[in-house]
Amino acid sequence: YRKNICIVPYLKMQKVSSVAIYGYGRIGRLIAEELEESDIEVKYMIDQNAERFKYNGKIPIMKYDDICEKVDMVLVTAAIEEESKQIAQKVRDEKGMDALSFHDVLVEMKWYLE
């Protein structure tokens, strides 16, 4: 049994209007799809293997070192929780942007799942 997870209300509560998604895996693409139907803009996606992915015509995919545009929040979707938290901290420290691991987002919005 799979529960539907809707991240849009959480991001709106945080006053987020633009995001970047770190990770072009399944979770990252699902979040991007959900946000396409909202007024929260996905400015770009970040992936260490960006050159392997084709531009889908909507959302640019870039490497971490190529980030130049600030967003309200970077959502980190790395599958391993500790790695995800480390990447989020690196984004905050090096890029000066708010960043959260998707694991932390799920914990913070757990009341949406009930």
N, C-alpha and C positions, 0 to 999 in steps of 0.2 A: 504494500500500500504506500502510495507516494502522496504526500501533502503538497499542495501548491504553496510556494514561497513567493511572496510579493515584496520586493525590496523598495519599491517606489515610495510607499508611505514613510518608511524609515528615513530614506534620504531627504524627503521633504521636511520631516521633523528636524533634521539636522541643517536645514536651509541650504541644501546642496542643489545647484542648478547645472553644474557641469562636472563630469567625471572622466577619468582615464581608467581603463581596466588593465591590470597587470596580469597577463596570462591569456594566451589565445587558445587554451584548451576548452574542453566541453563546458565547464562552469562559466568561464569568461564569455564564451559565445552565447550561452543562455541568458546571462545577465544583460549583455548587449542587446539581444532580441527583446527582452522585456522593456528595457529603457527606450528602445526605438518607438514604443507605443505610448511614451509619456512625454512630458515637457522637460525632462532631464536630458541634457545633451551629452552623448559620449563623444568626446573630442578626438580620442585616439586610443588604441590598444597598444600595450607594451609586451614584447616577447623577445627572449634572447635569441630565438630562431626566426626573427621577423622576415629575413630574406627568403625563407622557405614558403611563406604564405603569400598568396596573391591578394592584391588590394581588391576588396569586395565592392568597391564603388561608393561605399558609404562612410566607412570608418578606416582611417589610416592605421597601419600596423607598423610600429617602429621599435628599434632597440632602445634599451634604457639610456644609453649614452646620447641618444639623439633627441631626448625630450627637451623641448624648448618652451612650450606653452604651458602656463599654469592652469590648473583646474581646481575646483573646490575640494575634490577628494579623489584619491587614487584607491581603487578597490583591488586588493591583491588576492588572486585566486589560486595560488600555489597549493597543490594537494596536501603537502605535509604542513601541519599546523605551525610547527616551530620555524620552518623555512619561510612560511608566509608572514609570520610576525617579524622575522629578521628583515625581510625585504621591505615591509611597511616602515620599519624603523629607519632603514637606509634611505628611503624616499623622503621621510620627514627631515632627516639630518642633512642629506646632500642636495635635495631639490627644494626644500622649504615648503612642501605641500602637505596638507593633511592626508594621511594614508591609514587605512585599516585593512587587516586581514579579513577575508570573507568569514573565517571562523569566528572572529570577534563580532562581526556584524550579526551573524546568526545568534550568538549569545545575547547580544544587546536587543535583538528584535524577537526573542523567543516567545514573547507574549502574543505576537502575530500568528504564531503557529498553533496556538491552542484553540 
